[in-house]
Amino acid sequence: MNTSGDRLKNLLHECSLSPSDFAAQRQVTPQHVNNWFKRGVPLARLDEIADLLCVCSKWLRSGEGPKHPTPLPRNNAALRKPGTEPTDPSLLAANTAEDIHLPFYSVQSKQLRPITSRYLRLPVRALSAVGVDPAQAICVTMPASNMSPLLPRGSTLAIDKGMTDIVEGELYALLHNGRLRIHSISQRANGTLRLHSHDSDEHPTETYSQTQLKNQRLIILGWVFWWSSLRDSRPT
């Protein structure tokens, strides 16, 4: 990495953040971000971007000095709610004061199980901003195409297992008869649950009574608070 643009590109890769998502977050066009990759990060935005990505602005500009402002081990106990344990102590032990490593999970034999040695690195302050306890956060891969184009199949999703209360219009991960599903959810006064898909033409809304929810073992795993995806082809 020879330029601030190279370092920015690598930081986005470390965070599994696509250039287009980063552009939208910074309220600029994707072309602006591509220009930063090629020409370097503008001095006027250097401190802002360094602060967002939890690195030293001097390191981002020149590559000199420490990468992180405080490269000391984080006290993981401070991250956890009383009575909870980290999902994977070996991953949380690698966390720093700036970054958190969220473990990936997949459904195996109808159970959610961790994937060894796979994790997503995110800034701690990003989780703090949305009130997510890192000990309750996991990652999964978007299992179907029902939320396309918002969430293409294969997208990386971060889930807050600590939030299972239904907020209409928000996205949630669910287990349905041992199958991972991602939907926005609404709930009627009688407890009936409705699962909505972004691609409503191909995937109409599904309705489940309380009895059906119990019989079909449909449970809410948690709130989807982060996602990232890469386009699978270039437009022609």
KOLSE-309312 format. One record per residue (C-alpha): residue number from 1; x, y, z. Coordinates in pm, 1 decimal, padded with zeros to 6 digits. Example, Ala and Ser with C-alpha at 12.3 -4.5 7.8 and 13.67 -1.06 7.14 Angstrom:
2
<pt baro="1" u="01230.0" v="-00450.0" w="00780.0"/>
<pt baro="2" u="01367.0" v="-00106.0" w="00714.0"/>
# end
This chain:
236
<pt baro="1" u="00000.0" v="00000.0" w="00000.0"/>
<pt baro="2" u="00171.4" v="00317.3" w="-00121.7"/>
<pt baro="3" u="-00103.7" v="00579.8" w="-00114.0"/>
<pt baro="4" u="-00388.1" v="00682.5" w="00111.9"/>
<pt baro="5" u="-00620.4" v="00550.0" w="-00158.2"/>
<pt baro="6" u="-00461.7" v="00206.1" w="-00133.5"/>
<pt baro="7" u="-00496.3" v="00215.0" w="00244.6"/>
<pt baro="8" u="-00860.6" v="00323.1" w="00220.4"/>
<pt baro="9" u="-00939.2" v="00039.0" w="-00020.5"/>
<pt baro="10" u="-00776.4" v="-00211.0" w="00214.4"/>
<pt baro="11" u="-00964.9" v="-00074.2" w="00516.6"/>
<pt baro="12" u="-01298.0" v="-00113.1" w="00338.7"/>
<pt baro="13" u="-01200.9" v="-00470.2" w="00249.2"/>
<pt baro="14" u="-01113.3" v="-00541.2" w="00615.4"/>
<pt baro="15" u="-01457.2" v="-00415.3" w="00718.9"/>
<pt baro="16" u="-01630.0" v="-00607.5" w="00435.9"/>
<pt baro="17" u="-01773.1" v="-00272.4" w="00324.6"/>
<pt baro="18" u="-01830.1" v="-00226.0" w="-00048.0"/>
<pt baro="19" u="-01721.6" v="00101.3" w="-00213.1"/>
<pt baro="20" u="-02081.8" v="00172.3" w="-00312.5"/>
<pt baro="21" u="-02206.6" v="00124.4" w="00045.4"/>
<pt baro="22" u="-01926.0" v="00346.7" w="00174.0"/>
<pt baro="23" u="-02014.1" v="00611.0" w="-00084.7"/>
<pt baro="24" u="-02377.7" v="00607.6" w="00022.9"/>
<pt baro="25" u="-02274.6" v="00635.4" w="00387.4"/>
<pt baro="26" u="-02053.3" v="00937.6" w="00312.4"/>
<pt baro="27" u="-02320.3" v="01087.1" w="00082.4"/>
<pt baro="28" u="-02094.5" v="01093.2" w="-00221.9"/>
<pt baro="29" u="-02110.0" v="00910.1" w="-00553.6"/>
<pt baro="30" u="-01927.6" v="00578.2" w="-00608.7"/>
<pt baro="31" u="-01712.9" v="00763.2" w="-00864.1"/>
<pt baro="32" u="-01586.4" v="00990.3" w="-00585.5"/>
<pt baro="33" u="-01471.5" v="00685.3" w="-00388.5"/>
<pt baro="34" u="-01304.8" v="00537.2" w="-00698.9"/>
<pt baro="35" u="-01123.2" v="00867.3" w="-00746.0"/>
<pt baro="36" u="-01005.5" v="00852.7" w="-00385.2"/>
<pt baro="37" u="-00869.2" v="00503.6" w="-00448.9"/>
<pt baro="38" u="-00672.2" v="00634.7" w="-00748.0"/>
<pt baro="39" u="-00569.7" v="00983.8" w="-00633.2"/>
<pt baro="40" u="-00572.5" v="00951.4" w="-00257.1"/>
<pt baro="41" u="-00811.3" v="01062.8" w="00016.2"/>
<pt baro="42" u="-00879.2" v="01439.9" w="-00000.9"/>
<pt baro="43" u="-00705.9" v="01624.3" w="00282.5"/>
<pt baro="44" u="-01034.9" v="01794.5" w="00369.6"/>
<pt baro="45" u="-01194.3" v="01456.3" w="00446.9"/>
<pt baro="46" u="-00891.2" v="01276.0" w="00588.6"/>
<pt baro="47" u="-00970.4" v="01325.0" w="00959.3"/>
<pt baro="48" u="-01338.8" v="01243.4" w="00905.7"/>
<pt baro="49" u="-01266.4" v="00915.5" w="00726.6"/>
<pt baro="50" u="-00985.0" v="00816.2" w="00961.6"/>
<pt baro="51" u="-01214.8" v="00871.8" w="01259.5"/>
<pt baro="52" u="-01494.3" v="00671.3" w="01095.2"/>
<pt baro="53" u="-01264.4" v="00375.9" w="01023.1"/>
<pt baro="54" u="-01088.1" v="00401.2" w="01360.7"/>
<pt baro="55" u="-00736.2" v="00462.0" w="01228.9"/>
<pt baro="56" u="-00484.2" v="00742.3" w="01277.1"/>
<pt baro="57" u="-00518.4" v="01018.1" w="01017.6"/>
<pt baro="58" u="-00137.9" v="01038.6" w="00987.1"/>
<pt baro="59" u="-00121.0" v="00667.2" w="00904.0"/>
<pt baro="60" u="-00404.7" v="00697.5" w="00651.4"/>
<pt baro="61" u="-00235.4" v="00996.0" w="00483.2"/>
<pt baro="62" u="00125.1" v="00876.6" w="00474.9"/>
<pt baro="63" u="00142.9" v="00521.8" w="00608.0"/>
<pt baro="64" u="00366.1" v="00641.3" w="00891.8"/>
<pt baro="65" u="00314.4" v="00586.6" w="01262.3"/>
<pt baro="66" u="00068.7" v="00348.8" w="01431.9"/>
<pt baro="67" u="-00235.6" v="00237.8" w="01236.5"/>
<pt baro="68" u="-00472.8" v="00254.9" w="01535.3"/>
<pt baro="69" u="-00483.9" v="00532.5" w="01797.8"/>
<pt baro="70" u="-00485.2" v="00288.1" w="02092.3"/>
<pt baro="71" u="-00361.2" v="-00056.6" w="01991.4"/>
<pt baro="72" u="-00419.1" v="-00207.2" w="02336.4"/>
<pt baro="73" u="-00625.7" v="-00519.1" w="02410.3"/>
<pt baro="74" u="-00985.7" v="-00440.4" w="02491.5"/>
<pt baro="75" u="-01131.6" v="-00562.8" w="02817.4"/>
<pt baro="76" u="-01391.9" v="-00799.3" w="02676.1"/>
<pt baro="77" u="-01576.2" v="-00820.9" w="03006.2"/>
<pt baro="78" u="-01686.3" v="-00461.0" w="02960.1"/>
<pt baro="79" u="-01856.8" v="-00558.0" w="02635.2"/>
<pt baro="80" u="-02082.5" v="-00823.8" w="02785.9"/>
<pt baro="81" u="-02407.6" v="-00798.7" w="02970.3"/>
<pt baro="82" u="-02410.4" v="-00958.6" w="03316.2"/>
<pt baro="83" u="-02460.5" v="-01332.2" w="03290.9"/>
<pt baro="84" u="-02363.3" v="-01359.3" w="02922.6"/>
<pt baro="85" u="-02057.6" v="-01518.6" w="02769.9"/>
<pt baro="86" u="-01895.1" v="-01438.3" w="02435.0"/>
<pt baro="87" u="-02006.1" v="-01660.4" w="02147.7"/>
<pt baro="88" u="-01642.3" v="-01740.2" w="02067.8"/>
<pt baro="89" u="-01382.6" v="-01635.5" w="02329.9"/>
<pt baro="90" u="-01093.3" v="-01691.1" w="02088.3"/>
<pt baro="91" u="-01237.6" v="-01430.0" w="01850.9"/>
<pt baro="92" u="-01331.0" v="-01175.2" w="02115.5"/>
<pt baro="93" u="-00982.7" v="-01208.3" w="02263.5"/>
<pt baro="94" u="-00844.5" v="-01075.5" w="01933.6"/>
<pt baro="95" u="-01053.2" v="-00757.8" w="01952.4"/>
<pt baro="96" u="-00891.0" v="-00419.9" w="01998.9"/>
<pt baro="97" u="-01028.9" v="-00098.6" w="02141.8"/>
<pt baro="98" u="-01134.0" v="00002.2" w="01789.7"/>
<pt baro="99" u="-01246.4" v="-00316.8" w="01617.7"/>
<pt baro="100" u="-01464.6" v="-00616.1" w="01698.3"/>
<pt baro="101" u="-01453.3" v="-00958.5" w="01533.8"/>
<pt baro="102" u="-01801.6" v="-01102.5" w="01483.9"/>
<pt baro="103" u="-01818.2" v="-01481.4" w="01429.8"/>
<pt baro="104" u="-01999.1" v="-01633.9" w="01132.1"/>
<pt baro="105" u="-02271.3" v="-01894.0" w="01183.7"/>
<pt baro="106" u="-02453.9" v="-02133.3" w="00953.7"/>
<pt baro="107" u="-02743.7" v="-02375.1" w="00993.7"/>
<pt baro="108" u="-02627.8" v="-02734.1" w="01032.6"/>
<pt baro="109" u="-02868.3" v="-03015.2" w="01120.6"/>
<pt baro="110" u="-03135.9" v="-02748.5" w="01179.7"/>
<pt baro="111" u="-02918.7" v="-02578.3" w="01442.7"/>
<pt baro="112" u="-02726.7" v="-02252.3" w="01424.3"/>
<pt baro="113" u="-02358.5" v="-02338.2" w="01461.9"/>
<pt baro="114" u="-02036.9" v="-02131.1" w="01440.4"/>
<pt baro="115" u="-01807.2" v="-02151.4" w="01138.8"/>
<pt baro="116" u="-01452.9" v="-02202.8" w="01262.7"/>
<pt baro="117" u="-01202.0" v="-01924.0" w="01191.8"/>
<pt baro="118" u="-01441.7" v="-01704.1" w="00995.2"/>
<pt baro="119" u="-01537.9" v="-01361.6" w="01122.5"/>
<pt baro="120" u="-01633.5" v="-01009.2" w="01017.2"/>
<pt baro="121" u="-01432.8" v="-00714.6" w="01146.5"/>
<pt baro="122" u="-01635.2" v="-00401.6" w="01231.5"/>
<pt baro="123" u="-01557.0" v="-00082.2" w="01428.1"/>
<pt baro="124" u="-01670.5" v="-00106.3" w="01790.7"/>
<pt baro="125" u="-01816.9" v="00242.8" w="01773.0"/>
<pt baro="126" u="-02040.9" v="00135.8" w="01483.4"/>
<pt baro="127" u="-02202.6" v="-00129.9" w="01706.1"/>
<pt baro="128" u="-02219.2" v="00111.8" w="01997.3"/>
<pt baro="129" u="-02399.0" v="00368.6" w="01780.1"/>
<pt baro="130" u="-02690.7" v="00127.9" w="01724.9"/>
<pt baro="131" u="-02685.8" v="-00018.2" w="02076.0"/>
<pt baro="132" u="-02558.0" v="-00364.4" w="01983.8"/>
<pt baro="133" u="-02375.4" v="-00569.1" w="02247.6"/>
<pt baro="134" u="-02085.2" v="-00736.9" w="02060.7"/>
<pt baro="135" u="-02135.6" v="-01053.3" w="02268.9"/>
<pt baro="136" u="-02483.7" v="-01083.0" w="02114.6"/>
<pt baro="137" u="-02379.0" v="-01014.9" w="01753.8"/>
<pt baro="138" u="-02318.6" v="-01282.5" w="01489.6"/>
<pt baro="139" u="-02289.6" v="-01295.2" w="01111.3"/>
<pt baro="140" u="-02471.4" v="-01510.0" w="00856.9"/>
<pt baro="141" u="-02488.8" v="-01529.7" w="00479.6"/>
<pt baro="142" u="-02810.1" v="-01425.1" w="00304.2"/>
<pt baro="143" u="-02964.1" v="-01766.9" w="00228.8"/>
<pt baro="144" u="-03215.0" v="-01684.0" w="-00047.6"/>
<pt baro="145" u="-03312.1" v="-01429.5" w="-00311.8"/>
<pt baro="146" u="-03638.0" v="-01310.7" w="-00154.9"/>
<pt baro="147" u="-03484.0" v="-00978.8" w="-00042.9"/>
<pt baro="148" u="-03319.2" v="-00895.0" w="-00376.9"/>
<pt baro="149" u="-03205.5" v="-00649.3" w="-00491.7"/>
<pt baro="150" u="-03176.5" v="-00497.3" w="-00141.6"/>
<pt baro="151" u="-02999.6" v="-00806.8" w="-00006.6"/>
<pt baro="152" u="-02871.6" v="-01028.6" w="-00286.6"/>
<pt baro="153" u="-02827.0" v="-01397.0" w="-00210.9"/>
<pt baro="154" u="-02485.3" v="-01449.8" w="-00051.1"/>
<pt baro="155" u="-02467.1" v="-01105.9" w="00114.0"/>
<pt baro="156" u="-02300.5" v="-01087.1" w="00454.3"/>
<pt baro="157" u="-02545.3" v="-00993.7" w="00732.1"/>
<pt baro="158" u="-02477.5" v="-00900.2" w="01093.8"/>
<pt baro="159" u="-02747.2" v="-01001.8" w="01344.1"/>
<pt baro="160" u="-02819.6" v="-00866.3" w="01692.1"/>
<pt baro="161" u="-02951.7" v="-01165.0" w="01889.0"/>
<pt baro="162" u="-03028.1" v="-00931.0" w="02177.1"/>
<pt baro="163" u="-03313.3" v="-00765.9" w="01986.0"/>
<pt baro="164" u="-03607.3" v="-00990.7" w="01904.2"/>
<pt baro="165" u="-03885.9" v="-00739.3" w="01968.9"/>
<pt baro="166" u="-04071.6" v="-00670.4" w="01646.2"/>
<pt baro="167" u="-04038.3" v="-00324.0" w="01496.8"/>
<pt baro="168" u="-04249.8" v="-00308.3" w="01182.8"/>
<pt baro="169" u="-04048.1" v="-00266.3" w="00866.1"/>
<pt baro="170" u="-03716.9" v="-00374.6" w="01019.5"/>
<pt baro="171" u="-03527.1" v="-00678.2" w="00890.6"/>
<pt baro="172" u="-03491.7" v="-00992.1" w="01102.1"/>
<pt baro="173" u="-03324.8" v="-01331.5" w="01082.7"/>
<pt baro="174" u="-03552.7" v="-01625.9" w="01162.3"/>
<pt baro="175" u="-03533.1" v="-02001.7" w="01200.3"/>
<pt baro="176" u="-03829.1" v="-02177.4" w="01038.1"/>
<pt baro="177" u="-03832.4" v="-02554.1" w="01087.7"/>
<pt baro="178" u="-03453.7" v="-02536.3" w="01110.2"/>
<pt baro="179" u="-03416.4" v="-02320.1" w="00798.0"/>
<pt baro="180" u="-03256.4" v="-01974.6" w="00807.7"/>
<pt baro="181" u="-03476.9" v="-01699.0" w="00663.1"/>
<pt baro="182" u="-03445.9" v="-01319.9" w="00631.6"/>
<pt baro="183" u="-03758.5" v="-01101.3" w="00617.8"/>
<pt baro="184" u="-03909.2" v="-00776.2" w="00729.8"/>
<pt baro="185" u="-04182.2" v="-00850.5" w="00984.2"/>
<pt baro="186" u="-04513.2" v="-00709.6" w="01097.2"/>
<pt baro="187" u="-04740.6" v="-00838.3" w="01372.1"/>
<pt baro="188" u="-05116.0" v="-00812.1" w="01413.5"/>
<pt baro="189" u="-05291.8" v="-00749.4" w="01743.1"/>
<pt baro="190" u="-05385.0" v="-01118.7" w="01776.9"/>
<pt baro="191" u="-05020.3" v="-01223.7" w="01756.5"/>
<pt baro="192" u="-05029.4" v="-01329.7" w="01391.4"/>
<pt baro="193" u="-04691.7" v="-01278.6" w="01227.6"/>
<pt baro="194" u="-04647.1" v="-01160.9" w="00868.6"/>
<pt baro="195" u="-04322.3" v="-01214.7" w="00675.7"/>
<pt baro="196" u="-04254.9" v="-00967.8" w="00396.3"/>
<pt baro="197" u="-03999.5" v="-00996.4" w="00114.0"/>
<pt baro="198" u="-03838.6" v="-00714.7" w="-00083.8"/>
<pt baro="199" u="-03912.3" v="-00910.7" w="-00402.5"/>
<pt baro="200" u="-04285.1" v="-00927.4" w="-00334.6"/>
<pt baro="201" u="-04371.8" v="-01036.7" w="-00689.9"/>
<pt baro="202" u="-04184.2" v="-01365.9" w="-00659.5"/>
<pt baro="203" u="-04221.1" v="-01399.5" w="-00282.5"/>
<pt baro="204" u="-04567.0" v="-01291.6" w="-00158.4"/>
<pt baro="205" u="-04627.6" v="-01204.2" w="00206.3"/>
<pt baro="206" u="-04667.5" v="-01508.5" w="00434.2"/>
<pt baro="207" u="-04899.4" v="-01509.0" w="00736.4"/>
<pt baro="208" u="-04862.1" v="-01735.2" w="01041.8"/>
<pt baro="209" u="-05098.1" v="-01768.1" w="01336.6"/>
<pt baro="210" u="-04963.9" v="-01826.2" w="01687.1"/>
<pt baro="211" u="-05046.4" v="-02195.5" w="01653.8"/>
<pt baro="212" u="-04859.5" v="-02219.2" w="01323.5"/>
<pt baro="213" u="-04561.1" v="-02036.0" w="01469.7"/>
<pt baro="214" u="-04538.5" v="-02296.9" w="01744.1"/>
<pt baro="215" u="-04603.4" v="-02601.1" w="01524.5"/>
<pt baro="216" u="-04357.3" v="-02489.5" w="01256.7"/>
<pt baro="217" u="-04093.8" v="-02381.2" w="01509.8"/>
<pt baro="218" u="-04069.4" v="-02031.9" w="01366.2"/>
<pt baro="219" u="-03857.3" v="-01818.1" w="01596.1"/>
<pt baro="220" u="-03690.5" v="-01477.7" w="01561.5"/>
<pt baro="221" u="-03312.2" v="-01500.1" w="01592.3"/>
<pt baro="222" u="-03247.7" v="-01127.1" w="01592.4"/>
<pt baro="223" u="-03241.1" v="-00792.8" w="01417.0"/>
<pt baro="224" u="-03035.3" v="-00743.8" w="01099.4"/>
<pt baro="225" u="-02832.5" v="-00429.9" w="01176.8"/>
<pt baro="226" u="-02561.3" v="-00444.2" w="00907.0"/>
<pt baro="227" u="-02516.7" v="-00586.7" w="00560.5"/>
<pt baro="228" u="-02278.9" v="-00568.6" w="00267.9"/>
<pt baro="229" u="-02290.7" v="-00712.7" w="-00080.9"/>
<pt baro="230" u="-02104.9" v="-00708.2" w="-00410.3"/>
<pt baro="231" u="-02275.4" v="-00697.2" w="-00748.1"/>
<pt baro="232" u="-02247.0" v="-01034.9" w="-00920.0"/>
<pt baro="233" u="-02207.4" v="-00892.8" w="-01272.0"/>
<pt baro="234" u="-02134.0" v="-00573.1" w="-01460.3"/>
<pt baro="235" u="-02434.4" v="-00414.5" w="-01639.1"/>
<pt baro="236" u="-02430.9" v="-00447.8" w="-02014.5"/>
# end
